[in-house]
Amino acid sequence: MFKTRYLIRLDDACPSMDKELWAKMEDLLDKYQVKPMVGVIPHNEDPKLNIYPEDPNFWQVVKQWEEKGWTIAMHGYNHVYSTNNGGINPLWKKSEFAGNTLEIQRDKVRKGVSLLHEHGLNPHYFFAPSHTFDENTLMALELESDIRIISDTIASKPYKKGKFVFIPQQSGHPIKLPFGGIVTICYHPNTMKEDSFARFEDFLNKESIDVLSFDRVILTEIKNKNLVDKLLSTFYFLKRRF
């Protein structure tokens, strides 16, 4: 029997996030002993995420997440879109990174990593706003950070490309893969409604035994993307286009 296992990713943590909704998500995850990945924006300048006044204790909260086993990822730099380029993972035609020069992207990565280090964080994972990045993003990460793991792209399981490991992120809600594999489900607590939390809890109530933490994903024997996953990715983006 083919089995699907799940990872949970939470996007858009920043000092001005919706504290009440994030606290509700945290309580729910703690109830089912689920340890997600949290994408932290080092220097948020996206006005849509200015939901609450900046929380002076935000970085302490992030450290507490890390201390209880949550995985911290760098989620871009300022979450401001500057191009209409979808890059190598074109879920959307907008990006903070894709389409920008290597120097611009190096500057973003360098500043983002420096800010996180100032707050005692040393992330090993990265994902870009709207999932969009390009080869220059990978080069910038290689030159300006120790990050070598990307949470994004479409496949049924983690794979290696060059110096990077990619842990696919396929959906904003639970799905099962026909031949099994690992699905990363992406949630945005800042915009979740009551029914979204209810559906998520229903999923956790049924499937929490198959929800992994990111540190339980074995990455030591990762191979290149296989033909089936290349076809899956091609079909996925063709479907989105049409």
Secondary structure as UniProt FT lines:
FT   STRAND          4..13
FT   TURN            15..16
FT   HELIX           19..31
FT   TURN            32..33
FT   STRAND          37..40
FT   TURN            42..43
FT   HELIX           47..49
FT   TURN            56..57
FT   HELIX           58..67
FT   TURN            68..69
FT   STRAND          71..75
FT   TURN            98..99
FT   HELIX           102..118
FT   TURN            119..120
FT   STRAND          125..127
FT   HELIX           129..131
FT   HELIX           135..144
FT   STRAND          149..151
FT   STRAND          159..161
FT   TURN            162..163
FT   STRAND          164..167
FT   TURN            178..179
FT   STRAND          181..187
FT   HELIX           189..191
FT   HELIX           194..207
FT   HELIX           208..210
FT   HELIX           214..216
FT   TURN            220..221
FT   HELIX           227..241
//
